[in-house]
Amino acid sequence: MSLLVVGLSHRSAPVSVLERASLNAGAQLKLLQDTVAAEPAAEAAVLATCNRIELYADVDKFHAGVAELSTLLAQHSGVGLEELTPYLYVHYEDRAVHHLFSVACGLDSMVVGEGQILGQIKDSLARAQDLHTAGRLLNDLFQQALRVGKRAHSETGIDRAGQSLVTFGLEQLSAGADVQQWARGKRALVIGAGSMSSLAAATLARAGVAEIVVANRTFERAERLARILSEGDDTDVLARAVPMDSVPGELTRADVAVSCTGATGLVLTADAVVASVQGRTGAPALEDAAGADTAVREAVVRETAVRDTGETPLPGAGSAADENCPLDLSSVPSGFSVMGEAAVAGMDAATLEQHGAWAAGGTAVDRTREAGRSGPEADTELIGALAATATRVGRIPERRRPEPVVEVPRPEPVLFLLDLAMPRDVDAAVHRLAGVRLVDIESLADASADAPMAADVDMVRRIVADEVTAFGAAQRAAHITPTVVALRSMAADVVAGEIARLEGRLPGLDDKHRAEITQTVKRVVDKLLHAPTVRVKQLAAEPGGAGYADALRTLFDLDQETVASVSRAENSTTEKNRGPA
């Protein structure tokens, strides 16, 4: 087995890189075709989701395979190889199997335990099968990954460790509130009619939204999804379809919008969102604190200081409390306390002494009378004066304190946006708009980074480890099967030749005796071959057992072309009987 995977995901690359490296359907097909056309690869499959891009291949050379697959990913993603390389990861043989099985179980998902990845793996296999780029190895691998994923979800509580990306996104939109209570009665706009958008629409319908409007570039697909939602037995949501050019108007009516399209550019710009909010509320959706008045800000600072500390706010520059301050107040920026950091920044040591004593309530050292004096005697007197001040007040306290930062509270959102597309559908600048809450792939990654792991995750990891061992053993055993079949075929030819020679020597042999002799010879050959072939399959299934096939071919002088023809025949049978699990 020479399975190799090269890829990048939310665990290895920032969302901005994933966004640029995303592959549309056409690019995925071209990548598959170019991969199998490359010298090191015999089979290929692409797994591309909103947070991962992985290229699987059966290669005959590891280093050449890594170089070729990395180059192909860079070429088809449009991100330069030099920029892409630091974010790529590589898995080989058993580690590659372990990786895909972990992905199938949801262990490598942004939201641990989500089950949507199974559908994406199934689609990936179907795409490779349609293009005939998946041979025996990748067919076996991906179908087994689907079975392992289903086993993990049925035998453990991995579903409790996380939710689908849609559910998790809606929880982030509701800011921790119960999603059903938050969604009840809202009007929803779903942009796109693919698998993710359909899942989002179904989730919103079950959550109790009053209306769902589906917009899609292919209007027939939007109609089909709307009809499915309307006719669902478990919901009574009102659903209808609209063309994409109706999105601006529908956004003005919507309370929540979910977007997941395959568009390469933005579907919702910041200007479009501003216009929709303004159309809904009559007021523009300004950036946070953009119109805050300076006087109001300063008043909030003073009120906050009194409320939070119980102390009288520090005086501003130019107030009566600044009397006798050794600073030149004219040089202090307006609005800053003379006890603040901005006031003393860059102050020379002598002035800082006076400022410290003044701030502590002591008497400033009169430096004017020291004019013209210098040398050790003056320094001794200065040190003594400072020591006396320190003794009187205990220490010269640092009364400097940073100015309070005013955080103008955001208004309650009137529009909730969930962007599940990669690359993004909604302009990231929308995050800064007041009255709008946007949750996208990047914010979901941040929110899920410290999500608690359920105990069931350990059970799934054990399942994955067991399944990887079993899959490796099965593949190694299958690797020697063509050699065993070729050996038995050669033995059958030897038996047939000897029986023919016997008939030439004994032409009067009747049919009954000829059949008995033939069966006897076959039984002898079968008994001689049984133990070696069974044992060689057992040994080949163990790690490092791949060399037994070569040993068998050498010992029995088997023709390599005969073995290869058996392999081709088995692969042809597999191709005819293929089908996702």
JOZIHU-V480779 format. One record per helix or strand of 3 or more residues. SS is the DSSP state (hx for helix, st for strand). FROM is the first residue (numbers start at 0). TO is the last residue. If there is no record, write none. Layout:
ss=[SS/SS]
from=[FROM/FROM]
to=[TO/TO]
This chain:
ss=[st/hx/hx/st/st/hx/hx/st/hx/hx/hx/hx/hx/hx/st/hx/st/hx/st/hx/st/hx/hx/hx/hx/hx/hx/hx/hx/st/hx/st/hx/hx/hx/hx/hx]
from=[2/14/24/40/51/61/80/88/93/115/135/157/164/178/186/194/210/218/237/243/255/269/293/319/328/340/348/367/375/414/427/435/440/455/510/546/559]
to=[8/20/36/48/58/76/84/91/103/129/154/160/172/182/190/206/215/229/242/252/258/280/308/321/330/343/358/369/392/418/431/438/447/504/539/554/575]
